């Protein structure tokens, strides 16, 4: 499960501008600073720097949860689309009127439980697949 994934260290998603007023948690300037600290002088689109630009074929099933009002919306949707193109089993849940860390900041305890429990089958399936691969 990836909750509000930050996967593009170029910070180039349009939602950084279109959702800035709605998302009080994630600021483009802060994210760009963190990206610069992480990547240094390296290319922000390098696959080992920004997972959005990597080959996604080897990934296990994905559950991506993102708020419709957060600046990282484009990154989550982009990752989901790229994973589908790569043939991955991916579920993207866009939570209406939510900001960064969707299920974790929700005042609705049912939403938090759903967000945290919904990924259990994916985690178990992924662990099961890894154990089969490891035993071969």
N, C-alpha and C positions, 0 to 999 in steps of 0.2 A: 504494500500500500504506500502510495506517495500522496501526502497531504500537502497541497499547495506547493508543488515541486518547483524549485529554482533550478532550471536546467539550461538556461541560455545566459552565459556570463557577458554577452555583448549588450545585454539590457536593451534590445532593439524592438521588443514587442510593442505594438500600438497601445496595448492596455496600460502601459506605464503612464501614458498621457490621458487616455480616456477614462481611467478608473482612479486617477490620483486623488480627486476630491472625495471619493467615496471610501478609499482605503487609508485609514489613519495609522496603520501599522507599518506598512512597507513603503519606504520613500526611495524613489529612483536614485537620488544622490547617494544615499547610504548603501544601496545595493551596488552601484557602480564603484564605490570606494572598496567594498568587500571584494568585488570581482578583480579590481586592480591589485589588491593585496594578494589574492590567490593566484592570479595568472601572471602577475609581474608584467614583463615586456612581451610575454607570449601572446599568441593569437587567441582571441576570445572564442573563435569558432573551432579551435582544435578539439577533436573528439574526446581527448582526455581532460579537457577543461570544461567543455559544455556538452553534457550528455545529449542534448537535443540534436547535435550534429554527428553523433556516433552511429555505428552500425547496430541496430537494435535487434537483429535476428536471434541472438543468443539469450535474450532475456526471458525470464519466466512470465507467467500471466501477470498483468498489471491491473491494479485498481488505482485510479487517479481521482482524488477529490479536490475540488477547487471552488471557491466562492465566485459568484457572478460579479461581485463588486471589488475584486482584488486586482492589484496591478500585475500579478503573476498569471492571470487568466490565460493570456495568449500562449504562455509557455506550456501550461498544462494541456491546453487544447492542441497545440502543435505537437507535443510529445505523443498524445493519444493518436493523432492522425498519422504520424510517422510510424508508430508501432503497428497500426492497422495495415499500413502499406507494406511493412516488413513481415506481415503474416502473423503477428502476435495476437493472442487473446487479450484484449484490453477493454476495460470498462472505465468510462469517464463519467463521473458524477459532478455536475455543475449545480452547486447549491445556491438557490436564489437569495439575493440580498445579503449575502455573507461575504466577509472579508477574509484575510489571511488566517490559516489554520482552522478553517471551516468548522469541523466537528468539535474541535477542542475549545473554541471560544464561544460556541453556541450557548445561549442561556437556557436552551431547551435540553434537558437531560436525555430525553429520548433520542434527539439528534446525535448527541455525543456518544451514546451507547451504540446507535446504529453505525456511526462512522468507525468506531473502534472494533466492533464485532464483525462488520461486513467483510473485513479483510481476512478473517480467520480461515475460511476455506481456501483462499488463494495462498496464504502462508503454508497451510498444511499440504496442499497440492505441490507447491514448490519444494518443500522439504522432502516429500515422498519421491518426487522426480529426481532430486539430487541424490537421495540414498540409492535409488536404482542405478543411476549413472555411476556412482562411486563403486558399486559392487560389481560392475561389469569389467 
